[in-house]
Amino acid sequence: MAVLEAIAQRTSLDIDAGGGIQTDEALAQVLNAGAKHATAGSLAVRQPDIVKRWLANHGADAIFLGADFKGAHILINAWAEQSTLTLTVFIEQYLAAGATTFICTDVSKDGLLQGPSQSTYQQLVQQFPTARFVASGGVTTIADLEALAAIGMHGAIIGKALYEGSIALADLQRFV
């Protein structure tokens, strides 16, 4: 938590924390340390009642849903296990519970710099027009970001493209 607190205190970043938040206490620690949002992924599949309670208690602006997927299904436990839950059913259930923001990672594309799953994201935006979707996995170029924006994605996560230099920080100014 010390790193999260330091980042929150020394920057004006809008911080989203995720990974390993499994209890009410862990959620409180993350939010109290300065994260504006917490993302629930595997827990949202394994114990949806907890995450739905978090949504009710903290609101959709504080609780995001992490939907790591491969094909049609959600993956859990650091992508080691395929759940029986499909991506669309997961989104339907959490929209009904009040969620609004879904970070959708196509694990088959993550880290490969081969472009995002635009057709999947386009289908999601069309099927769930009230949801805010953040694309993750495969974002490689500014053209990818432009295409995601054009289909109505709320945002995108860029990782390896920054490290490898196929996207420069300066090129991102027009997207913020």
C-alpha positions in Angstrom: 0.0 0.0 0.0 2.9 2.3 0.5 3.6 2.6 -3.2 -0.1 3.3 -4.0 -0.2 5.9 -1.2 2.9 7.6 -2.6 1.6 7.7 -6.1 -1.8 9.1 -4.9 -0.2 11.7 -2.7 2.4 12.9 -5.3 0.3 12.9 -8.5 -3.2 13.9 -9.7 -3.6 10.5 -11.4 -7.0 8.8 -11.5 -5.8 5.5 -10.0 -7.5 2.1 -10.6 -6.1 -0.7 -8.5 -6.7 -4.4 -9.3 -5.4 -7.8 -8.7 -5.8 -9.7 -5.5 -8.6 -7.6 -3.9 -10.5 -10.4 -2.3 -12.0 -9.0 0.9 -13.8 -6.0 2.3 -10.7 -5.1 4.2 -8.5 -5.3 1.1 -10.9 -3.1 -0.8 -11.0 -0.6 2.0 -7.1 -0.5 2.1 -6.9 0.2 -1.6 -9.5 2.9 -1.6 -8.1 4.5 1.6 -4.6 4.5 0.1 -5.8 6.7 -2.7 -7.2 4.5 -5.5 -10.3 6.1 -7.0 -11.4 2.8 -8.5 -10.8 -0.9 -7.7 -11.2 -3.6 -10.3 -12.7 -7.0 -9.4 -12.0 -9.8 -11.8 -11.7 -13.4 -10.6 -13.6 -12.7 -7.4 -16.5 -11.3 -9.5 -16.8 -14.8 -11.1 -16.2 -16.9 -8.0 -18.1 -14.8 -5.5 -20.4 -12.4 -7.3 -22.4 -11.6 -4.1 -19.4 -9.9 -2.6 -18.7 -7.8 -5.7 -22.4 -6.9 -6.1 -22.4 -5.8 -2.4 -19.3 -3.6 -3.2 -21.2 -2.1 -6.1 -24.2 -1.3 -3.9 -22.0 0.1 -1.1 -19.4 2.0 -3.0 -21.0 2.7 -6.4 -20.2 2.0 -10.0 -17.6 4.8 -10.1 -15.5 3.0 -7.5 -15.9 -0.6 -8.6 -14.9 -1.7 -12.1 -15.2 -5.2 -13.4 -12.3 -7.0 -15.0 -13.3 -9.3 -17.8 -10.3 -11.2 -18.9 -11.5 -13.4 -21.8 -10.3 -15.8 -24.4 -12.8 -16.7 -27.1 -16.3 -16.4 -25.5 -15.3 -17.3 -21.9 -14.0 -15.4 -18.9 -10.6 -16.6 -17.5 -9.8 -16.4 -13.8 -7.0 -17.0 -11.4 -4.3 -15.1 -13.4 -5.7 -16.6 -16.7 -5.0 -20.2 -15.5 -8.6 -21.3 -15.4 -11.4 -20.9 -17.9 -14.8 -20.3 -16.2 -18.1 -21.5 -17.5 -19.2 -17.9 -17.6 -19.3 -16.2 -21.0 -18.2 -12.6 -21.5 -21.7 -11.5 -22.5 -23.4 -13.2 -19.6 -20.8 -11.7 -17.2 -21.5 -8.2 -18.5 -25.3 -8.7 -18.4 -25.2 -9.8 -14.8 -23.1 -6.9 -13.6 -25.0 -4.3 -15.6 -28.1 -5.6 -13.9 -26.2 -5.1 -10.5 -25.4 -1.5 -11.3 -21.9 -1.8 -12.8 -21.0 0.5 -15.6 -17.3 0.0 -16.4 -15.7 -3.2 -17.8 -12.0 -3.6 -18.4 -12.0 -6.3 -21.1 -8.7 -8.0 -21.7 -8.4 -10.4 -24.6 -5.7 -12.7 -23.2 -5.0 -14.2 -26.6 -3.7 -10.8 -27.8 -2.1 -9.4 -24.6 1.5 -8.5 -25.1 1.7 -9.6 -28.7 1.5 -6.2 -30.4 -0.9 -7.6 -33.0 -3.8 -5.2 -32.6 -6.8 -5.4 -30.3 -10.0 -7.5 -30.8 -11.9 -4.7 -32.5 -14.7 -7.0 -33.7 -15.4 -8.3 -30.2 -15.3 -4.8 -28.8 -17.6 -3.5 -31.5 -20.1 -6.3 -30.7 -20.0 -5.4 -27.0 -20.5 -1.7 -27.6 -23.5 -2.5 -29.8 -25.0 -5.1 -27.5 -24.5 -3.0 -24.3 -24.7 0.6 -25.3 -24.9 1.9 -21.7 -21.7 0.2 -20.6 -18.3 1.8 -20.6 -15.7 -0.6 -22.1 -11.9 -0.3 -21.8 -10.0 -2.4 -24.3 -6.9 -4.3 -23.2 -4.6 -6.6 -25.0 -3.0 -6.1 -28.4 -3.1 -2.3 -28.6 -0.1 -1.5 -30.8 -0.5 1.8 -32.7 -2.2 5.1 -32.6 -4.4 3.7 -35.4 -5.6 1.0 -33.0 -6.6 3.7 -30.5 -8.4 5.7 -33.2 -10.3 2.6 -34.4 -11.3 1.8 -30.8 -12.5 5.4 -30.2 -14.5 5.2 -33.5 -16.4 2.1 -32.3 -17.2 3.8 -29.0 -14.7 2.3 -26.6 -14.4 4.3 -23.4 -10.7 3.8 -23.1 -7.8 1.5 -23.8 -4.9 0.1 -21.8 -1.5 0.4 -23.4 1.4 -1.5 -22.1 4.0 -3.2 -24.3 3.4 -0.7 -27.1 4.9 2.1 -24.8 7.8 -0.1 -23.8 8.6 -1.1 -27.4 8.1 2.4 -28.8 5.3 1.7 -31.2 3.3 4.4 -29.3 4.9 7.4 -27.8 3.6 9.2 -24.8 3.5 12.5 -26.7 1.1 10.9 -29.3 -1.4 10.1 -26.6 -2.1 13.8 -25.6 -5.0 14.1 -28.0 -6.8 11.1 -26.3 -6.7 12.6 -22.7 
